[in-house]
Amino acid sequence: MRPLIKHISASRLVWEEILSTGAMRKVYSIDPDTGSDTSFVKLPAGWQGPAGAHYHSDYEEALVLDGDVDLNGDDLLVSGSYLYRPGGIVHGWVDRSTGGSEIIIKMGMETDLVSVGRPLFSEEYDYPGKRVVDGRPHISHLKTLELTWSSYSNIFNNIGKKVLSTNSDNGSQTYLIKIPVGFVGDFRLDSNHTHEWIVLEGSMVLADGSVFELMDYSHRPKQTVVTNIVTSLAGAKVLIWSNPTS
């Protein structure tokens, strides 16, 4: 289980290379039991992944913030592109970034690359016997910028929400929220859920006085701390993971 992290700034974290691939990351948090991590990843311009077609042993979830990523040669991921790939799905036979890219990536276990040689199909596919069924669908490319903002709830109808994926087994979700410019209120996250978030745009202030700015992060296990967002003068867009079961 990941520990309580009330607030951490990405500027305090150091860059490290991912498995000698040339990709760099700043790790926000790691689950000591599973090796699952949430990271801010940078691919340099002209990056070429070394593994070829491969799969991971557990899920990979990503939101592209800037730049471009070509995984399979048929669908370019750009700013706003989201994917959720359960473990055991073959991908990455192109694996390059022409202009470089910045990405938020969450892995279900310690990062591994299981190379499979020449791919059997032209689209992502289950490697025989390796698919990990975890309650979420395989999403190869969701264009989040084309999604319509809905109201977070009847009570918080001035807070926008875009659901990116949902676990049908336990109700956990990954979603974006949009806090309007000049927000003053008391937007409270459900303390019966574990929440993890990264500020992607703008800034926000919590009731305890902590100020979350661009790329700041928090991980709050359920029933540990109360989280109330009370002001956002510049507005904010926040990526949130919510889980009622852990």
Secondary structure as GFF3:
##gff-version 3
##sequence-region A 1 246
A	DSSP	beta_strand	5	8	.	.	.	ID=ss1
A	DSSP	three_ten_helix	10	12	.	.	.	ID=ss2
A	DSSP	beta_strand	16	17	.	.	.	ID=ss3
A	DSSP	beta_strand	24	30	.	.	.	ID=ss4
A	DSSP	beta_strand	37	43	.	.	.	ID=ss5
A	DSSP	beta_strand	47	48	.	.	.	ID=ss6
A	DSSP	beta_strand	54	55	.	.	.	ID=ss7
A	DSSP	beta_strand	60	70	.	.	.	ID=ss8
A	DSSP	beta_strand	76	78	.	.	.	ID=ss9
A	DSSP	beta_strand	81	85	.	.	.	ID=ss10
A	DSSP	beta_strand	89	90	.	.	.	ID=ss11
A	DSSP	beta_strand	96	97	.	.	.	ID=ss12
A	DSSP	beta_strand	101	107	.	.	.	ID=ss13
A	DSSP	beta_strand	114	115	.	.	.	ID=ss14
A	DSSP	beta_strand	125	126	.	.	.	ID=ss15
A	DSSP	beta_strand	139	143	.	.	.	ID=ss16
A	DSSP	three_ten_helix	144	146	.	.	.	ID=ss17
A	DSSP	beta_strand	150	151	.	.	.	ID=ss18
A	DSSP	beta_strand	160	166	.	.	.	ID=ss19
A	DSSP	beta_strand	173	179	.	.	.	ID=ss20
A	DSSP	beta_strand	183	189	.	.	.	ID=ss21
A	DSSP	beta_strand	194	202	.	.	.	ID=ss22
A	DSSP	beta_strand	204	206	.	.	.	ID=ss23
A	DSSP	beta_strand	211	212	.	.	.	ID=ss24
A	DSSP	beta_strand	217	220	.	.	.	ID=ss25
A	DSSP	beta_strand	227	232	.	.	.	ID=ss26
A	DSSP	beta_strand	236	243	.	.	.	ID=ss27
###
